[in-house]
Amino acid sequence: MIDDFDFSPREDAFDPFGVMLFKAMQVLALLFFIALLSISPDAKEGKVDPKADFLITMSWPDNHPDDVDLFVQDPLGNMVWYRRRSAGFMTLDRDDRGGVNDFIMVAGRKVLSPIRQETVSIRGIVAGEYTVNVYHFSALTKQPVPVSVRVEKLNPTVQVVHYDTINLDHGGQEETAVRFVIDEGGTVTGVSRDRKSLLQTLRDPKRNAG
């Protein structure tokens, strides 16, 4: 008679066949899910290919407070710098301001970055001459700053086209790090250090076209 008052939950009789059937359905569902993943479109489809043909890297000593800027001009006259970070096939991927607001995110926290580096990637081939300049925007230390510039051709294999170090010794100083020429296939056919002011080109393109 105690069952009439429902003081405790009932326990149904154990059905081994039902348990086996339920487990079999779970296995079939898992196999179906795996098969669905195997025939679904590649998850990589639709993603932007970050491939670059050339990479230009400028660096100076870690933790240095001075601000050095990278300027790059392509054969068509397009130019990337801190006020225009994308032009033609070129992109200024990193603008480093020295000791001013130079932070990176680590585990959701802003951490002061010691790295002093700017990079420009070239994601397409335009035949002709490229000019790479460095500019000493802010000279807080009043001391010479060694600035290294590396140009790498990335495809089909990595090849260092140019590497050198320039000493900048005063604010407002602009130097041509390298000028390199590529053909329609992306092969570098010439490298020089002939001076060309890209700042002057910005002010008066016709005056400094050479």
Backbone torsions as a table, in degrees:
resi	resn	phi	psi	omega
1	MET	NA	-20.1	-177.8
2	ILE	-64.6	-25.3	179.5
3	ASP	-65.8	-25.0	-179.1
4	ASP	-66.2	-23.6	-178.0
5	PHE	-93.5	-5.1	174.4
6	ASP	53.8	44.8	178.7
7	PHE	-71.8	-23.9	-179.0
8	SER	-138.0	151.3	-178.0
9	PRO	-66.2	146.9	177.6
10	ARG	-78.5	153.4	173.8
11	GLU	-116.4	120.4	178.6
12	ASP	-70.2	156.3	178.0
13	ALA	-64.9	140.5	-179.1
14	PHE	-67.9	129.2	-179.3
15	ASP	-120.2	94.6	-176.9
16	PRO	-60.3	-35.6	179.7
17	PHE	-64.0	-40.9	178.9
18	GLY	-64.5	-39.0	178.4
19	VAL	-64.1	-43.5	179.2
20	MET	-63.5	-39.0	179.2
21	LEU	-65.3	-40.8	179.5
22	PHE	-64.9	-42.5	178.8
23	LYS	-64.3	-38.7	179.0
24	ALA	-63.5	-38.8	178.7
25	MET	-66.5	-36.9	177.0
26	GLN	-62.6	-43.2	179.6
27	VAL	-63.6	-43.7	178.7
28	LEU	-62.0	-39.5	179.0
29	ALA	-64.1	-40.1	178.8
30	LEU	-65.3	-43.5	178.8
31	LEU	-63.3	-38.1	178.5
32	PHE	-64.4	-40.5	179.4
33	PHE	-64.2	-42.1	178.7
34	ILE	-64.4	-41.4	178.7
35	ALA	-64.0	-38.0	179.3
36	LEU	-63.6	-39.2	177.6
37	LEU	-65.6	-36.8	-175.7
38	SER	-71.0	-26.9	-178.8
39	ILE	-101.5	-2.3	-179.8
40	SER	-75.1	156.6	179.2
41	PRO	-60.2	150.1	179.4
42	ASP	-56.1	129.7	-177.4
43	ALA	-65.0	-16.6	-178.7
44	LYS	-80.2	-14.5	-179.5
45	GLU	-64.6	138.4	179.1
46	GLY	94.3	-11.9	178.7
47	LYS	-79.7	148.4	178.5
48	VAL	-76.5	129.6	178.2
49	ASP	-78.0	116.3	-176.7
50	PRO	-82.0	14.9	-176.6
51	LYS	-55.6	135.2	175.1
52	ALA	-124.0	148.2	178.8
53	ASP	-88.8	-34.9	177.8
54	PHE	-136.1	148.9	175.5
55	LEU	-131.7	126.8	179.6
56	ILE	-112.5	123.6	-176.5
57	THR	-124.1	127.5	174.5
58	MET	-115.7	133.2	-180.0
59	SER	-142.2	154.4	174.8
60	TRP	-142.2	171.9	-168.6
61	PRO	-54.4	142.4	178.4
62	ASP	-56.1	143.4	176.6
63	ASN	65.9	10.5	-179.7
64	HIS	-72.3	133.9	-176.6
65	PRO	-78.1	-17.6	-176.9
66	ASP	-69.5	150.7	179.0
67	ASP	-105.4	118.7	177.9
68	VAL	-118.9	138.1	-176.3
69	ASP	-118.5	149.3	180.0
70	LEU	-107.7	131.7	177.0
71	PHE	-122.5	133.6	177.5
72	VAL	-135.0	131.7	178.4
73	GLN	-120.0	137.0	179.0
74	ASP	-95.3	176.3	-177.3
75	PRO	-62.6	-20.4	-179.0
76	LEU	-89.9	-1.5	-179.3
77	GLY	94.9	-5.0	175.3
78	ASN	-63.6	144.6	-179.0
79	MET	-139.3	136.5	173.1
80	VAL	-112.2	140.2	177.7
81	TRP	-163.3	-173.7	-170.5
82	TYR	-65.8	-18.2	177.3
83	ARG	-98.7	-7.3	174.3
84	ARG	-144.1	96.8	-168.5
85	ARG	-87.7	-5.1	177.5
86	SER	-145.1	130.6	178.6
87	ALA	-158.4	130.5	-177.6
88	GLY	59.9	-131.3	177.5
89	PHE	-92.3	6.0	-174.1
90	MET	-102.1	145.0	177.4
91	THR	-139.1	129.2	170.9
92	LEU	-80.9	101.3	-174.4
93	ASP	-76.8	-28.6	-178.8
94	ARG	-143.5	125.3	174.6
95	ASP	-111.1	114.7	-176.9
96	ASP	-104.5	125.9	-177.4
97	ARG	-101.7	24.9	-179.9
98	GLY	70.2	-130.1	-178.6
99	GLY	-83.9	4.7	-176.1
100	VAL	-100.2	114.0	174.9
101	ASN	51.6	38.5	-179.6
102	ASP	-98.6	88.5	-176.5
103	PHE	-120.3	155.4	170.2
104	ILE	-126.9	157.0	179.5
105	MET	-94.9	123.5	177.5
106	VAL	-127.3	116.0	-180.0
107	ALA	52.6	40.1	177.2
108	GLY	80.9	4.5	-179.3
109	ARG	-116.5	144.5	175.9
110	LYS	-81.1	123.6	-179.3
111	VAL	-123.8	135.5	178.7
112	LEU	-62.6	125.4	-176.9
113	SER	-88.8	132.8	176.9
114	PRO	-83.1	-14.5	-172.5
115	ILE	-76.0	133.6	175.3
116	ARG	-116.2	101.9	-173.7
117	GLN	-159.5	138.7	171.1
118	GLU	-125.8	145.1	-179.0
119	THR	-134.2	144.3	173.4
120	VAL	-126.4	127.5	176.2
121	SER	-106.2	145.3	177.5
122	ILE	-117.7	113.0	-173.7
123	ARG	-109.3	50.5	179.1
124	GLY	169.2	158.7	-175.9
125	ILE	-105.6	120.7	169.2
126	VAL	-122.8	115.0	-176.6
127	ALA	-65.9	142.2	178.8
128	GLY	132.7	-161.1	-173.8
129	GLU	-101.1	135.6	173.9
130	TYR	-109.7	140.0	179.1
131	THR	-117.5	131.1	-179.0
132	VAL	-119.7	116.9	-180.0
133	ASN	-119.8	154.0	173.6
134	VAL	-118.9	146.1	-175.5
135	TYR	-135.7	126.1	-179.8
136	HIS	-84.5	89.6	-173.0
137	PHE	-70.2	-44.8	-176.3
138	SER	-138.4	117.7	-178.4
139	ALA	-106.6	81.6	-176.4
140	LEU	-75.3	-32.3	-175.4
141	THR	-82.8	-17.8	-176.5
142	LYS	61.3	22.6	-179.7
143	GLN	-123.9	154.0	177.0
144	PRO	-58.0	142.3	179.8
145	VAL	-120.0	120.4	175.8
146	PRO	-77.7	120.9	-178.0
147	VAL	-117.7	121.3	-179.1
148	SER	-100.9	139.7	178.9
149	VAL	-127.7	127.8	178.7
150	ARG	-125.2	133.1	174.9
151	VAL	-115.7	125.2	-178.8
152	GLU	-122.9	134.3	169.5
153	LYS	-91.4	124.7	-169.6
154	LEU	-97.9	-20.5	-176.1
155	ASN	-124.5	139.1	2.2
156	PRO	-80.3	-16.3	174.8
157	THR	-133.4	161.8	-178.5
158	VAL	-73.7	127.7	179.3
159	GLN	-136.3	125.9	177.7
160	VAL	-78.6	114.7	-179.6
161	VAL	-82.8	-37.3	-176.9
162	HIS	-156.7	141.6	171.7
163	TYR	-150.9	128.2	179.5
164	ASP	-161.8	163.6	179.1
165	THR	-121.4	133.2	-179.7
166	ILE	-117.2	136.7	175.7
167	ASN	-94.7	117.5	175.1
168	LEU	-99.2	129.0	-173.0
169	ASP	-120.4	4.0	176.3
170	HIS	-159.6	152.4	178.6
171	GLY	-62.9	142.7	-179.1
172	GLY	86.5	-1.7	-179.5
173	GLN	-76.9	131.0	177.1
174	GLU	-120.9	131.9	179.3
175	GLU	-133.7	144.4	173.9
176	THR	-83.6	117.1	-179.9
177	ALA	-78.1	-43.4	-179.7
178	VAL	-167.1	150.1	168.7
179	ARG	-125.7	125.1	-178.2
180	PHE	-130.6	147.8	-176.1
181	VAL	-113.8	133.8	175.0
182	ILE	-123.4	151.1	177.8
183	ASP	-92.2	-174.1	-175.0
184	GLU	-66.4	-20.9	178.1
185	GLY	-90.2	-1.1	179.6
186	GLY	89.7	6.8	178.4
187	THR	-80.9	133.8	178.2
188	VAL	-77.3	122.1	-176.3
189	THR	-110.1	-7.2	179.9
190	GLY	-167.0	145.6	178.6
191	VAL	-138.6	135.5	178.4
192	SER	-147.8	170.8	176.1
193	ARG	-119.6	20.3	179.6
194	ASP	-58.3	131.2	-173.6
195	ARG	-72.3	138.9	175.1
196	LYS	-150.4	122.8	-178.1
197	SER	-84.5	113.3	176.4
198	LEU	-78.2	-25.9	174.0
199	LEU	-64.7	-41.8	177.9
200	GLN	-66.4	-35.0	177.5
201	THR	-63.1	-38.2	177.3
202	LEU	-63.9	-38.1	-178.3
203	ARG	-75.9	-40.7	-175.9
204	ASP	-147.5	87.3	-175.1
205	PRO	-55.7	-36.5	-176.3
206	LYS	-72.9	-31.2	-174.9
207	ARG	-71.3	-28.6	-173.5
208	ASN	-128.9	49.2	-175.8
209	ALA	-82.1	-12.8	-175.3
210	GLY	-84.9	NA	NA
